[in-house]
Amino acid sequence: MNADDRSPFLSLHLLETLVAVLPVRDETGQPKSLVYGGVERHMITSQARRRAERVHARNRANAGVGALGGHSMGIRTREWALLTGEELVRRYGWGQDEAVATARAVIEACGLKFGDPAKRTVANLTKVLVFAPADAGARIAAHLDAHRGELTRWREKYLAAQRAGKPKRGAAPEPEPDAEPDAEGGAPAGRPLPLPKPTRDAVLLALAPRDAVDIALYGRFLAEIADSPNVDGAVQTGHAFTVHAAEQVEDFYAAADDAKLARRRGALGFLDAADDAGAGMTGYQSLISGTFYRHAVLDREQLRANLRRAGMAEEEVEPTAAAAEREFVTAFVEAFPEAKKNSTASTGSLPVLVLAFEGGRPYNYAGAFQRPVDENPPGGGGEGPAGPAAVRRLLRHHLFVAGRRPDLRHARVLTYDPEIADLLEEWAPADRIGVAVGVEGLLP
């Protein structure tokens, strides 16, 4: 598409029917829900959706598949010190303890806080998740190895200053901010030793968004390091919710103990068999079913601005942004949160309908479902099954809005349901809505 013909926002709307699944849970293990239109609805949070889509796009890019195949992507983790340490050990031959200790000290001195050193499981994990390019650990490791001698001496002084700065119970208070440096030129007693500026700059550059396309798409917030750039995401994602009242079942399950069953089959008498009677474990799990509406919008101008601010060459911005748009649409349609995926096969679902269009601002059509769909037969005052009923509602809502908003254009729909394909002949006028035969067809 010509840049002059591109609208600022790409809006996506999707309906999908899920049966006996549990994509997200709250802290008690129950399905998440919200109240809308006076009734409770099941909800799939935007956080779960965004992670599923981001990981889907990253995995495809790393495998060389799709529009972003071969492009740099990011990872969000607390393990940057461990990843840097692994690189120092594997590539440069450092000892494990020295590598992790140096990486932790350097990253901590940049402003990121770590877990309690006395707790082995969290000692080398940052307190917050850091979304950074996937090669950040390798870049930091290369700098640390190139300045190994200097940074080893710095690390020892840094750790010594840390230890001196932890007062024992009843000890004197910490020194004033204007305390003098120690005799060896280190930090004032009780204060951490500043990181050499070239090393700090190298770490911040490694953690900067750079050319990671998914950071440009989904953004990041890193408050702990004031001079490390935050990124306003180009993707806005709404919580998905059922178009009808929530329906939930408490599924009782009994899990067999294979060893008990084997003994029972080989038992020589009734009493011996009785000793191994009963299930190995029983319990309940909540499962939900329903037709969900979900929505996301891509701010095309923000995406391109993010790529430019990250330092991408101007001639690369437009083709990269166009590829990111295609992969964003693919991930929106195909990705799904993976909770309970093996026991419910939820990730195999395909949407009932996808509606895509462009506009001068974002458009959220949640209002089309404020009145919950009544699945009773039409003759009994209802609208029939939720899937077709929701499609009719969504298309009617869009055609009504588009007739009053001249910026809406290039509307296209995609379905994987043959019943809905027949319905589109009536509800998708050819002069106003195009019918796509694949995900790529959702983009002009």
ChimeraX attribute file (.defattr): number of C-alpha atoms within 10 A of each C-alpha:
attribute: neighborCount
match mode: 1-to-1
recipient: residues
	/A:1	8
	/A:2	5
	/A:3	8
	/A:4	6
	/A:5	7
	/A:6	15
	/A:7	19
	/A:8	17
	/A:9	22
	/A:10	25
	/A:11	24
	/A:12	27
	/A:13	22
	/A:14	23
	/A:15	28
	/A:16	21
	/A:17	17
	/A:18	22
	/A:19	14
	/A:20	18
	/A:21	21
	/A:22	26
	/A:23	24
	/A:24	20
	/A:25	16
	/A:26	9
	/A:27	7
	/A:28	7
	/A:29	11
	/A:30	16
	/A:31	20
	/A:32	19
	/A:33	18
	/A:34	16
	/A:35	13
	/A:36	19
	/A:37	15
	/A:38	11
	/A:39	13
	/A:40	17
	/A:41	23
	/A:42	25
	/A:43	23
	/A:44	25
	/A:45	20
	/A:46	17
	/A:47	14
	/A:48	17
	/A:49	23
	/A:50	22
	/A:51	15
	/A:52	19
	/A:53	24
	/A:54	22
	/A:55	18
	/A:56	20
	/A:57	28
	/A:58	26
	/A:59	14
	/A:60	17
	/A:61	20
	/A:62	15
	/A:63	12
	/A:64	13
	/A:65	13
	/A:66	17
	/A:67	19
	/A:68	26
	/A:69	18
	/A:70	14
	/A:71	17
	/A:72	18
	/A:73	26
	/A:74	24
	/A:75	20
	/A:76	15
	/A:77	15
	/A:78	18
	/A:79	19
	/A:80	28
	/A:81	26
	/A:82	19
	/A:83	21
	/A:84	26
	/A:85	28
	/A:86	22
	/A:87	21
	/A:88	26
	/A:89	18
	/A:90	12
	/A:91	13
	/A:92	14
	/A:93	12
	/A:94	17
	/A:95	13
	/A:96	14
	/A:97	10
	/A:98	15
	/A:99	24
	/A:100	23
	/A:101	18
	/A:102	24
	/A:103	26
	/A:104	25
	/A:105	21
	/A:106	25
	/A:107	22
	/A:108	16
	/A:109	18
	/A:110	21
	/A:111	15
	/A:112	19
	/A:113	16
	/A:114	19
	/A:115	15
	/A:116	14
	/A:117	11
	/A:118	8
	/A:119	9
	/A:120	10
	/A:121	10
	/A:122	15
	/A:123	14
	/A:124	24
	/A:125	22
	/A:126	21
	/A:127	16
	/A:128	17
	/A:129	15
	/A:130	20
	/A:131	22
	/A:132	23
	/A:133	23
	/A:134	19
	/A:135	18
	/A:136	23
	/A:137	24
	/A:138	19
	/A:139	18
	/A:140	28
	/A:141	28
	/A:142	18
	/A:143	16
	/A:144	24
	/A:145	18
	/A:146	11
	/A:147	13
	/A:148	15
	/A:149	11
	/A:150	12
	/A:151	22
	/A:152	17
	/A:153	10
	/A:154	20
	/A:155	22
	/A:156	15
	/A:157	18
	/A:158	23
	/A:159	16
	/A:160	18
	/A:161	20
	/A:162	16
	/A:163	14
	/A:164	16
	/A:165	17
	/A:166	13
	/A:167	12
	/A:168	9
	/A:169	6
	/A:170	6
	/A:171	8
	/A:172	8
	/A:173	11
	/A:174	14
	/A:175	13
	/A:176	11
	/A:177	8
	/A:178	7
	/A:179	13
	/A:180	13
	/A:181	13
	/A:182	11
	/A:183	8
	/A:184	7
	/A:185	10
	/A:186	18
	/A:187	20
	/A:188	20
	/A:189	20
	/A:190	19
	/A:191	22
	/A:192	19
	/A:193	22
	/A:194	14
	/A:195	19
	/A:196	13
	/A:197	10
	/A:198	10
	/A:199	18
	/A:200	18
	/A:201	15
	/A:202	17
	/A:203	22
	/A:204	18
	/A:205	16
	/A:206	21
	/A:207	23
	/A:208	21
	/A:209	29
	/A:210	22
	/A:211	22
	/A:212	23
	/A:213	27
	/A:214	29
	/A:215	30
	/A:216	29
	/A:217	27
	/A:218	20
	/A:219	18
	/A:220	19
	/A:221	15
	/A:222	16
	/A:223	13
	/A:224	14
	/A:225	13
	/A:226	10
	/A:227	13
	/A:228	19
	/A:229	18
	/A:230	16
	/A:231	20
	/A:232	17
	/A:233	19
	/A:234	22
	/A:235	20
	/A:236	16
	/A:237	19
	/A:238	18
	/A:239	18
	/A:240	25
	/A:241	28
	/A:242	29
	/A:243	28
	/A:244	25
	/A:245	21
	/A:246	20
	/A:247	14
	/A:248	17
	/A:249	12
	/A:250	12
	/A:251	11
	/A:252	10
	/A:253	12
	/A:254	12
	/A:255	11
	/A:256	13
	/A:257	13
	/A:258	11
	/A:259	10
	/A:260	16
	/A:261	17
	/A:262	11
	/A:263	15
	/A:264	18
	/A:265	10
	/A:266	10
	/A:267	15
	/A:268	10
	/A:269	9
	/A:270	9
	/A:271	9
	/A:272	13
	/A:273	16
	/A:274	11
	/A:275	12
	/A:276	18
	/A:277	12
	/A:278	14
	/A:279	14
	/A:280	14
	/A:281	10
	/A:282	11
	/A:283	10
	/A:284	11
	/A:285	13
	/A:286	16
	/A:287	19
	/A:288	20
	/A:289	17
	/A:290	23
	/A:291	25
	/A:292	25
	/A:293	28
	/A:294	27
	/A:295	24
	/A:296	25
	/A:297	24
	/A:298	24
	/A:299	21
	/A:300	21
	/A:301	14
	/A:302	19
	/A:303	28
	/A:304	21
	/A:305	16
	/A:306	26
	/A:307	25
	/A:308	18
	/A:309	15
	/A:310	19
	/A:311	12
	/A:312	17
	/A:313	12
	/A:314	11
	/A:315	8
	/A:316	11
	/A:317	18
	/A:318	16
	/A:319	11
	/A:320	19
	/A:321	22
	/A:322	17
	/A:323	17
	/A:324	23
	/A:325	21
	/A:326	18
	/A:327	25
	/A:328	24
	/A:329	23
	/A:330	20
	/A:331	22
	/A:332	25
	/A:333	22
	/A:334	17
	/A:335	21
	/A:336	22
	/A:337	22
	/A:338	16
	/A:339	17
	/A:340	15
	/A:341	15
	/A:342	9
	/A:343	10
	/A:344	17
	/A:345	15
	/A:346	20
	/A:347	18
	/A:348	11
	/A:349	16
	/A:350	18
	/A:351	19
	/A:352	23
	/A:353	26
	/A:354	24
	/A:355	24
	/A:356	25
	/A:357	23
	/A:358	24
	/A:359	20
	/A:360	16
	/A:361	14
	/A:362	18
	/A:363	20
	/A:364	15
	/A:365	19
	/A:366	19
	/A:367	11
	/A:368	18
	/A:369	19
	/A:370	14
	/A:371	14
	/A:372	20
	/A:373	22
	/A:374	18
	/A:375	17
	/A:376	13
	/A:377	11
	/A:378	11
	/A:379	8
	/A:380	10
	/A:381	10
	/A:382	13
	/A:383	17
	/A:384	17
	/A:385	15
	/A:386	23
	/A:387	23
	/A:388	19
	/A:389	16
	/A:390	26
	/A:391	22
	/A:392	19
	/A:393	15
	/A:394	24
	/A:395	19
	/A:396	15
	/A:397	16
	/A:398	19
	/A:399	18
	/A:400	11
	/A:401	14
	/A:402	16
	/A:403	11
	/A:404	9
	/A:405	12
	/A:406	10
	/A:407	13
	/A:408	23
	/A:409	16
	/A:410	17
	/A:411	24
	/A:412	22
	/A:413	25
	/A:414	25
	/A:415	22
	/A:416	15
	/A:417	15
	/A:418	10
	/A:419	12
	/A:420	18
	/A:421	18
	/A:422	10
	/A:423	14
	/A:424	21
	/A:425	11
	/A:426	10
	/A:427	18
	/A:428	20
	/A:429	12
	/A:430	12
	/A:431	7
	/A:432	13
	/A:433	21
	/A:434	19
	/A:435	19
	/A:436	16
	/A:437	12
	/A:438	12
	/A:439	19
	/A:440	13
	/A:441	15
	/A:442	23
	/A:443	17
	/A:444	13
